[in-house]
Amino acid sequence: MTEGNFVDYVKIHVSSGNGGSGSSHLHREKYVAKGGPDGGDGGRGGHVIIRGNKNLWTLFHLKFKRHVRAEHGGNGGKQRSTGSDGSDEYIDVPLGTVIRDTETQEIIHEITEDGKEYVVAEGGKGGLGNWHFKSSTNQTPRYSQPGIDGQEVDVTLELKVLADVGLVGFPNAGKSTLLSVITAAKPKIADYEFTTLKPNLGIVQYRDYKTFVVADIPGIIEGAAEGKGLGYRFLRHIERNSTLLFLIPADAPDVKEQYEILVDELRRYNPEMLDKDRLIAISKSDMLDAELKAELKNELDKSLKADYVFISSVAQQGLTELKDRLWEMLNKKPA
């Protein structure tokens, strides 16, 4: 999937169908001059339904579909025949999609299961035919109910990537390079900041045909929680990851400081994200000789209150240990 095809945010105007009108028909046939009311009910208007689809990974198919309208219900007919129900309109979305009210920004629903359906706009109820209103004192009512109008709603669909491990780091920390080495993903890689503008997903092939999914997410800058840089557009994608892998280059001025900035951005965005399991990967460690690595390790053991591993994506160093650690974290038994 190319970066331009990854769409994780769309706004849609949805309209459900109007209910059909009830009929005011009076029964007539050759030998029945005054047969009384026999007008049927109107049919229900079609719903607009959002449905989870595990085969979708993006909202790209909705990028140019700004309006979704369901069918109106049919009108009632003679001989108490009910009008046809309007056909429902389905919007398939990938798992992990959040439905918001565009006007209030309130979360309406979240789609996290395949085949799960949510009626975002209910079709209008059909009106009653005139035969419902006959009585001993009103034997030939010449009126019926009109159908109820459908609903019109503006909704925003936001995709929060469903992955086991989320890669967190500053721009140009080597996240895309790591993903390209440990998975079959082919993210855009270049020597400048914000090369990655959309999340990339890759499947890590572990031992004995076991797999887990890693998401490379656009880099954090200070102030991301307030919307700077790519802001919320990236932060929402790591809400669903069960484990966070912090990637900090070995040539960073201060590894501990960078880690604390990253953690603080997550805390300011959503404090619950600090409850996730964390692992730090010191990337580009092939630049360090044995003496520098020992010195850095000694420093990190004193100052860093988190587990870490040394890796190099280019030199293929420490990657097996990294996969082992991530697999243990993903499959550890709850206390």
Protein Blocks (a to p, Z undefined) as FASTA:
>chain_A
ZZklpccbdcddddddddddddfbdcddfklmbgojabdcddddddddddddfkbcbfkl
mmmmmbccddddddddehhiacdddddddddddehiacddfklopafbdcfbghiacdfb
dcddddddfklmgcfklmbccbdcddddddddddddddddddfbdcdddehiommmmmmm
mmmbdcddddbehkblbdcddddddehhiacdddddddddehklnopajlmmmmmmmmmp
mbdcddddfkbfblmlmmmmmmmmmmmmommlmmpccddddehklmpcfklmmmmmmmmm
mmmgcddddddfklopoklmmmmmmmmmmmcccZZ
